[in-house]
């Protein structure tokens, strides 16, 4: 078995002068940093277009890439944009993503890139559209949203909302330039992604990508496939997704995503899911399945409830879906995000799937002998300092009780000379987990200001943290030394 390690950093958190991380130079330099640091994996969050709340877990398409990630400098170098196009643009303050600024300035800029680039790239663009038929429906969906004031599709006029064929044919003609513009932006994204992905592969770096278990109600996917979701005759959800009350939230979490009609998916042989997984495997070497426990049973909340308190557990597709996913992308590696409410049935599903589960060190010290303590971690698992939903380690140390931190100090032998954060990372590195992943924020020892997301809160702080500069070569060398010491450079052991 190989023992390896990686770093979690979303693309949006890379430093650029354009308000958000992109698929440009800084992404390539970060791959160089990972290679120098002896890392074998770069873990990112979902890469689809963001919508309400700016969450990458609430996207309008399972196929589309986030247009904000299209690199501006690359388009300038290629002549699709010229410097004058950027004269009136403003990207927000350094160190934070200002999504409002991106919406107001980045999208018009990409429209300029389309007007200049559609002829310069005519052949390549035509080939992309021919090879990716999904982009026509996505382009129509986005063009209709634009036409109807960005309202959710459920609030559009009846005929386009119900996908009336005559109405859609009329709109395809009326909005063909807008449709083409949205498709061209995806062409640019895919082109830039493919180059970056190839560079990572050439440098021995595998990319771990994340797919949310659910899609958002206001998505091209639900609009096109209402029969695959628990909707009523008026195309409104019957029930929505969430998670039950727990120690972190007395009301639970009300995510609001429409739930799948799993019997209908099974009737089709899980065809929609197979296509979704194939699309993800095109982007990633390893696919992390978000909310894996929802495949065993999911928390169903009546539509219209203000909290998740009145939900109930309903059986999911279990191994039937796991087997369909494996069939769709044989040879692809998966990670099961098996956090949350645990039951013997969930543990059995994880065992039967043979997917590695997740072990989070920040959760290890609440009990006396928990599964997340390094000596209890099994080889077929991924050990994390914390995830995008957790405190940074510095924040955890500052806010946790003296009792909990004291357990970590005694168990891991934390000391001020090494530093508590480095000691916790050492604990994960020295575990037998096949892969250890730390957030870059933890290697940089950043505090609450660098937390990526606080679940259940709608805040401009969520999803907005980013670097002001890439980490240093000295840090890469330090990471390499710890990685070497604990035999995580990728050699068979």
WOUR-V679725 format. One line per field, one symbol per residue. phi: phi as a letter, one per 20 degrees, with the letter a starting at -180 (. if undefined). Layout:
phi=???
This chain:
phi=.edcbbcebfgfefebednafceegffffffgffffemedcdecegdfgecgnmefecdeaedfefffefeffffffenfccgffegdecdnffncedffffffdffffffffffeefefdgffffffffecfgffffffgfffgffemmfgffdfggfffelfgffffffgffdfffgfffffffgfgffffgffffffffdmdededddffddegecgffgecffecedefemdfebceabfgbfebfemcdfnffefefgfffgemlgfffffffffffececdeeflgfffebceddgfofecegefbecfeflfffgffffffcgnfeccefdfofecgfffffffffmffedcdffefdedebffefgfefegebdecfadfedgfffffffdffgfffgffgffemfbfffnffffffggfgefegfcdcdffgffeledgfdffbdgndebfffmdfbfebffefffgfffgfffffdldeoffc
